[in-house]
């Protein structure tokens, strides 16, 4: 998952989707052999909105996303379904999935979900680090056992009807179990690791990993050092340790790569999309088979999208 921001200029240099100083751009995605990337419109409810509302901020980022795609049609195309993904792959194009990271932008207005779907949004991370109209975050265990709010259950039902994937990364444990009990489709944890390996609230317990797998879901390994290792280091050793544990607990198909690129900081061993081939080499050294490595890197995600949307 990569994040989109309203501000496009950094250090007196125009940042573009094709090439920038962040973790993710088209040139590096292509070079590393990516087939798809989720682009998250990240909204911080703890700061004043740049526009008139947080929802307006998300719409502004969607415009930035669309402009970036328009200028690079030979390399990348929006994917709104599994079939779109397959078509893009057949044409040797990257698939760009548009997501929202902070469900609170809909502000108790269920119709906004329909609007976001029409604008191409296909994944919504229900919370970030703040309580919102949907539910509660898993921020330092402050709200660990709090479930979805009544409007959150309504939003879950509408997302399932529309075909917007529910992302439970950042969501409280109680909210996770409400999604498991009440959701009608598979769901994702786009950037979460294993809590039994690194005991922080943002990671999944073994029981949550099992239930995610039971529902046909998937979790993406987060490269943030704080969620990988107790010493806060972001390294491949930690990534492989989490991958091994998650596959042991939930099976091979429940794990993918979430990265959280452009949303994490610090000294990263894998400094951006250009370094993902190094993780493949590390997995090979850790005795993962070629089929297992392909599953972790992209096939598990492909199968998830097929389970969720079907061939349409």
N, C-alpha and C positions, 0 to 999 in steps of 0.2 A: 504494500500500500504506500503510495506517495501522496503528499499533501499539496493542495493548491492554496495560494494566498492571494488576497486582493492586490497587494503591492507587487509590481512586476520588476521594479528596478532596485538593484543592489550594487553598492560600491561603484556608482556611476556607470554601470554596465547594464544594458537591457537583458533581462533574463527571459529566455524563450523555452518553449517546450522542446524544440530541436536541440538546443545546447544551453547549459547553464552551469552555475557554480554549486548547485545543490547535489543531492544524491542520485537523482533520476533525471534523465532526458532521453529523447528518442535515439540519439546517436549511440549512447552507451547501452540502452536496452537492446537495440539491434545487434550491436557487436557481441553482447553476451548471450544472445540466442533466446531472449524472452519471446513468448508468444502473446502475453497479455499483461496489463498493468492496471491496478485499481487506482484511480485518481480521486482523492478525498477532499471535498470542500470542508475544511476544518474551521469551526466557529467556536470562539472562546467566550462563553457566557460571563466570564469574570471581567471582561473588558467592555468598554463602550463600543457599540457597533460603528463600523466605518460609514455605513449608510444610515437610513432612518430606522432600520430594524435588523435583527440577526438574520431573519429570513431574507431581507434585502441583501445582506452580505453574501449569503449562499447563492442567491441569484446572480450577483456580480461575479462570483467565482465561476459559476456555470458559463457565463459569457466568456471569461478568460479561457476556460477549457475549450469551448467551441471554436474560439478564434485560433487557438493553438492547433487544433485538429485541421481546420480549414487550410492552414498554410502548409500542411505536411501530408496531404492525402495519399501520396505515393507510398508512404511508410506506415501510416497508422489510420485506423478507422474506429468509430464508436461501435461498441457491442452492446446490444440491449437484450440479447437472448443467447442461448446456446448455439442456435443455428447461425446467428451473426458471427459468433466466435469461429465456428467451423468455416464459414465463408471467407472470413478475413485470413484465417490460417492457410486456406487453399490458395489465396492470392498473395501469400507471403507478406501479409500486413500484420502489424501489431494490433491487438484488440485493446481498446481503452474503455474500461468500465467506470462510469461516473458514480461516485458515492458521496454520502453526507456523513461527516463525523460530528455529531451532536444533534440528536433527535429533538432536543428542546426548541429548535428553531420553528417548529410548527405551532407552538403556543396554543395548545388545546383546540386547534382548528383542523379537523380531520380532512377537510377538503384540500388542505395544502399537500397531503400525501398524493392525491390525484394529480395535482399540479406538478409536483416533483416528478412523478412517474411520466407524465407527458413530456417533461423536459429532459427525460433520459436517465434519471436517477434509478439505479437498480440495487443499491445496497445502502442501508442506513445503520450507522452505529448509534444505538439508542441513547446512550449518555456519554459524556466525557467525564470530567472530574467534579461536576456539580449536579445537585438534585435538579430535576426538571419536571415537566408536565407528564412525562412517561414513567419515570421511576427514579432510581437512586444509583449513584456510582459506587464502584468498589474502590473507594479512595481511602487508603490507610485503615481499612476495615470499619470505617465510621458508620456505614450503612449496610453492613454485611448481610443481615437477615431481612432487610426491607425488600418487599416484593414490588411488582408493578403496581402503579396507581390505576384506578378505574379507567382513566383515559388511556393509560398505557395498554391495557387489555383491548380497548377499542382500536387503538392504533395497530396492535399486533394482528388483530383480525383483518383490518383493512389492508395491511401490507401483504398478508397471505393471499388475500383476494386479488390484489393488483399484480403480485409477482415481484415485490420489492424484498430482497433478502434481508433478514434480521441479522445484525451483527451484535454479539453480546460482549465483545471486548469492552472493558471499562464498566460493564453492568454489575450490580451487586449480585451476590450469590442467590439471594431470594428472587431477584429478577430473572436470573438464569433459569431457576427451577420453574418459575411461572411460564417462561418461554417453552421449556421442555413439556410442561403439562398441558398448556393451552394452544400452542402453535400447531398448525396443520401441515407445515412444510419443514424440510431440513433447514438448519440455520448455521451460521458461521461464528467463529471467534477469529476475526481477521488478523489480529496481532496479539496473541497471548501464548504463554508458555506453561510449564508444569509447576504448580505450587509446591509439590513435594520435593522438587529439586532446588527451587529458589522460592523461599517462603515470603512472598509479597502478595498483597491482595489482588493485584492485576492478573495474576496467573490462575490457572484452572486446577482445582483439586482432581484427584484420581477419579472420584465419583462423577465429577462434571465431565471429564474426558470420556468416560464410559457412556454417559448419557448422550453426549454430543455424537459419539459414534453410533449409538443405538438409533438416533434420529436421522442418521445419514449425513451428519454435519462434518465440518472440517475446521481445524485451527491452524493458523499461520504462525510459524516461529517468529518471535519478535527479537530483533537484533539489539535492542536496548540493553546495555550492560546491567542496569539495575534489575532487570527481569530475567537475566541469564545466570548471573553469578552473585553470590553474597558479597563479594569484594567489588562489585560494580563494573567489572571488566566486560567489554564486548569482544568476545573471541569465538573462533570456530569450535574450540574445545567445548565451550558451554553450549553452543548450538547443537552439536552432535550429542551431548549428554541429554539434552531435552528431547531431541528427536528419538533417541533410543528408548527413553522412558515412555514417551507418549505412544509410540508404536507398540511397546510391550503391554501397556495398559489398555489402549483402545483399538489396536490393530493398525496396520500400515496405512489404510486409506483415510485415517482421520487427521493426518498431518500434511501440511504444506509449508510454504514460505510466505510469511507476512511482512518481514523486514521492519516496517514502520519508518522507512526512509523518508527524509525531509520532515520527520516529526521527532527525531532523536538527535542528541548531540554527544559530544565527548570523543574520546579516542577509540575509533572503531577499527577493528582488524579488517573487516570488509567495508571499505570506505564509501562505496556506492555501487550502483548497478553494474559497473564495469568489473567488480571483483567477484561476482557470483560464480564464475568458473573455478575459483579457488576453493569454494565450498564443495563443489563436485569432486575435486581432487581429494579433499579432506574426507569426504564420505567414502570414496574409493579406498583410501588408506585405512579407514575404519571398518573395512570389509563388508560394506553394503554392496549388493549386487547391482548390475547396470539397470535391471528392471526396478529394483527398489529405489534407486536414485532418480530414475525417470518419474516414478510415482510421486516422490516427494517434491520434485522440482516443478512438475506441471500436470502429470496425468491424474493425480488425485483431485486437483482443482477442476480439471475437465470433467471428471466423473461427477463431481458435486454439481456443477452447472447442468449437466444432463439430468441428474436426479431431480434438481429443483425445477427447471423449466421444461424438461422434455425436449424433443426434437421439433421445436417450433420457433 
